[in-house]
Amino acid sequence: MSEKEREAVKRAVLDYVEGTYDVDPALTKRSVHPRLAKRGFVQEDGAYVEYPMTFEELVEAAKTFNRDGRIPQDAPKKVTIYEVLDQTASAKLEAWWGIDYLHLAKFNGEWKIVHVVWQTFPITGD
């Protein structure tokens, strides 16, 4: 796939993370499909707890999660593009909250995130 398409996929992933980092839900809406399927796993008391999230919940989180500035200005947002085809793509995001694996699809010429599975950083044993 062309470098232009790879950059468009990367931009969608960056809009997704920057929407939350920058408290800018418009970026989130631009990058995520309204029928998003998102499932996360968060460490609580040494075990993982599942947290599903809808598109609406994600947009609401982008409006409020970093309002108090809890995410540092230099928070990571490393994007790894695994594959870009003509209609679908896959990527990985390393962000302040953990690691996201994303599937994207092209709708009306625009890349949208349709699936996200993520977790907080792995539990390390002593």
C-alpha positions as semicolon CSV with decimal commas, in nm:
position;residue;x (nm);y (nm);z (nm)
1;M;0,000;0,000;0,000
2;S;0,114;0,354;-0,066
3;E;0,296;0,569;0,187
4;K;0,001;0,811;0,170
5;E;-0,238;0,537;0,290
6;R;0,003;0,430;0,567
7;E;0,022;0,792;0,684
8;A;-0,360;0,819;0,679
9;V;-0,386;0,508;0,900
10;K;-0,123;0,649;1,135
11;R;-0,311;0,981;1,149
12;A;-0,631;0,800;1,250
13;V;-0,447;0,623;1,534
14;L;-0,285;0,948;1,646
15;D;-0,623;1,127;1,639
16;Y;-0,759;0,848;1,861
17;V;-0,488;0,892;2,126
18;E;-0,456;1,271;2,095
19;G;-0,832;1,307;2,136
20;T;-0,788;1,180;2,492
21;Y;-0,449;1,337;2,563
22;D;-0,560;1,681;2,438
23;V;-0,921;1,664;2,567
24;D;-1,043;1,699;2,208
25;P;-1,339;1,467;2,139
26;A;-1,360;1,596;1,780
27;L;-1,038;1,405;1,706
28;T;-1,189;1,093;1,859
29;K;-1,505;1,127;1,651
30;R;-1,300;1,181;1,336
31;S;-1,092;0,866;1,384
32;V;-1,336;0,611;1,527
33;H;-1,633;0,442;1,361
34;P;-1,965;0,487;1,546
35;R;-2,007;0,108;1,568
36;L;-1,674;0,068;1,749
37;A;-1,610;-0,254;1,939
38;K;-1,360;-0,178;2,217
39;R;-1,255;-0,404;2,501
40;G;-0,986;-0,330;2,756
41;F;-0,821;-0,511;3,044
42;V;-0,712;-0,312;3,349
43;Q;-0,505;-0,436;3,641
44;E;-0,691;-0,433;3,970
45;D;-0,552;-0,606;4,278
46;G;-0,303;-0,807;4,073
47;A;-0,556;-0,938;3,820
48;Y;-0,707;-0,807;3,499
49;V;-1,064;-0,681;3,488
50;E;-1,243;-0,641;3,155
51;Y;-1,373;-0,298;3,051
52;P;-1,578;-0,283;2,730
53;M;-1,643;0,062;2,583
54;T;-1,882;0,197;2,322
55;F;-1,818;0,480;2,078
56;E;-2,027;0,713;2,294
57;E;-1,834;0,620;2,609
58;L;-1,503;0,675;2,429
59;V;-1,610;1,022;2,313
60;E;-1,723;1,107;2,666
61;A;-1,387;0,986;2,804
62;A;-1,205;1,209;2,553
63;K;-1,403;1,504;2,692
64;T;-1,316;1,437;3,055
65;F;-1,034;1,187;3,118
66;N;-0,742;1,431;3,097
67;R;-0,929;1,746;3,198
68;D;-0,721;1,761;3,518
69;G;-0,392;1,709;3,331
70;R;-0,318;1,364;3,473
71;I;-0,153;1,256;3,146
72;P;0,199;1,407;3,122
73;Q;0,283;1,631;2,825
74;D;0,548;1,382;2,711
75;A;0,319;1,078;2,735
76;P;0,400;0,808;2,479
77;K;0,206;0,770;2,156
78;K;0,411;0,522;1,960
79;V;0,229;0,386;1,655
80;T;0,335;0,067;1,479
81;I;0,156;-0,006;1,153
82;Y;0,139;-0,379;1,090
83;E;-0,040;-0,385;0,758
84;V;-0,239;-0,158;0,529
85;L;-0,448;-0,313;0,256
86;D;-0,686;-0,130;0,025
87;Q;-0,984;-0,159;0,267
88;T;-0,847;-0,272;0,605
89;A;-0,546;-0,209;0,827
90;S;-0,399;-0,314;1,161
91;A;-0,183;-0,119;1,406
92;K;-0,048;-0,108;1,759
93;L;-0,046;0,194;1,988
94;E;0,171;0,231;2,297
95;A;0,005;0,500;2,505
96;W;0,009;0,636;2,859
97;W;-0,259;0,387;2,970
98;G;-0,111;0,076;2,806
99;I;-0,106;-0,103;2,473
100;D;-0,386;-0,095;2,215
101;Y;-0,423;-0,323;1,913
102;L;-0,643;-0,160;1,650
103;H;-0,820;-0,270;1,334
104;L;-0,923;-0,002;1,089
105;A;-1,140;0,004;0,780
106;K;-1,192;0,259;0,509
107;F;-1,536;0,421;0,491
108;N;-1,606;0,672;0,214
109;G;-1,232;0,715;0,164
110;E;-1,154;0,775;0,535
111;W;-0,978;0,538;0,775
112;K;-1,180;0,464;1,089
113;I;-1,095;0,250;1,389
114;V;-1,352;-0,028;1,417
115;H;-1,199;-0,264;1,676
116;V;-0,972;-0,203;1,973
117;V;-0,843;-0,454;2,224
118;W;-0,611;-0,311;2,486
119;Q;-0,459;-0,366;2,825
120;T;-0,266;-0,177;3,086
121;F;0,105;-0,250;3,085
122;P;0,174;-0,613;3,179
123;I;0,194;-0,711;3,543
124;T;0,554;-0,777;3,631
125;G;0,649;-1,044;3,881
126;D;0,918;-1,002;4,143
